[in-house]
Amino acid sequence: MSTISNLENGQELLYRLERSINPSLSPIMKAIIDLSNQDKLPLYLVGGPLRDLLLGRPIVDIDLVTEGNSHELANAVANKITCRMIPYPRFKTVTLYKDTARLDLATSRVEHYKASGSLPTVFLSNISQDLMRRDFTINSMALGISKINQATLIDPTDGLADLHQKLIRAQHSNSFTDDATRILRAIRYEQRLSFTIESQTLNWMLEAQSNDIFSTITPDRLRKEIGIIFREEQPLKVFKRVAKLQTLEAIFKPLSKSNWMESESLDKQLDPLVWVGILAYALNLDEAHEFILRLNMPNKWSKVVLDTIKLKSAISVLAKTSLSVLQLCELFDKIHRSSLKAVSLINPDSQVKSHIGQYLEHYRNVKPLLNGKDLIKLGIPEGPLVGKLLNKIKLARLNGKITTKTEEKKIATSWLSKMLT
Ligand code: CTP
């Protein structure tokens, strides 16, 4: 792996950028650079991708800043190259997508926060001012990539020194009151990069969160930020730190009861919805409803939260008894798969794990050979009865009573005739 020092040379950084960029983005990037050169406009690589380039980490998305007009530039690019473009005029930014790759292009700007947690008002600025409004020094560098300032590293807050010292440092004392999501961002970078949050920065963070700063963040922004943790390489590591700093309870008090942190089985990447179930595991039903509101959860998330609580209330049954296939299906069929997964990962009881494991592996995906339309053709009236009967057929299958389509039809018709008598 490259060390930071051999990459500090701007030209070397540009070579590395060329080699690391997602090939789908290369033509877009080339077009933006060409157009910037034509107009003699400064263009910079900024933020996360530059930080990762300096650290020798893979680059995912690209963040560029122009001192010209980002929308005009993006429009000119979209006229040359087929790509999807989403403009955000309020923030003077535009996102270009090609296949699954993404490039953000912004006009250099400063932001003014009218109140804590509010979205900022945006004013045009030069690149240095733009960098000095950002969250952490390691994210506040820029590398010139158009001719006018090619290969110049702009680092007004000594971010490079902090990269060397592996420090997450905020730029000023209001950083977290301006935007409380930065508290979670600091912890995320600290754990992802194995850095340390610089002591003054940590004090600012803790002070802000003790002043209930998370209440200034809208549910949607908070949910988005938590969702980003789910997709980290080691979410458990991040959540352990979030819990240790009492940030979890500053976000939503009942989460302080989260007692799953020591569970080694969570030390891996999991589907984000499984993490939703894991977070909900400590809550009672009232708290779960409050949590759903606090994060303005979409339907899928709230189903996982509520199903996890439902499943938890059945733990004593699951732990003690040896259950039949039919009982397992009755208990689990309507429960979201992610809740089942979350509970089986957290609950230490081997019987609980084995019941859920067996069900997910052998029974969950068993489907009748007949479908709803087949049943309607056989004369079953459209509506909830169809679903009920499909379930009955599935259970007969699981019990080994029937195996063929003809046998399924037999069950359906005998059921129908019983209904009619
Ligand atoms: N930024 C900020 N304050 C925030 C969010 C973002 O100052 N609350 C700035 C940072 O300079 C960051 C840049 O905007 O580098 C882009 O944001 P984002 O894409 O979220 O961050 P990345 O650094 O690209 O992080 P990641 O590697 O997690 O994608």
Residues whose N, C-alpha, C, O or C-beta is under 5 A from the ligand:
A	BS01	CTP	G47 G48 P49 R133 R134 D135 N139 D179 R182
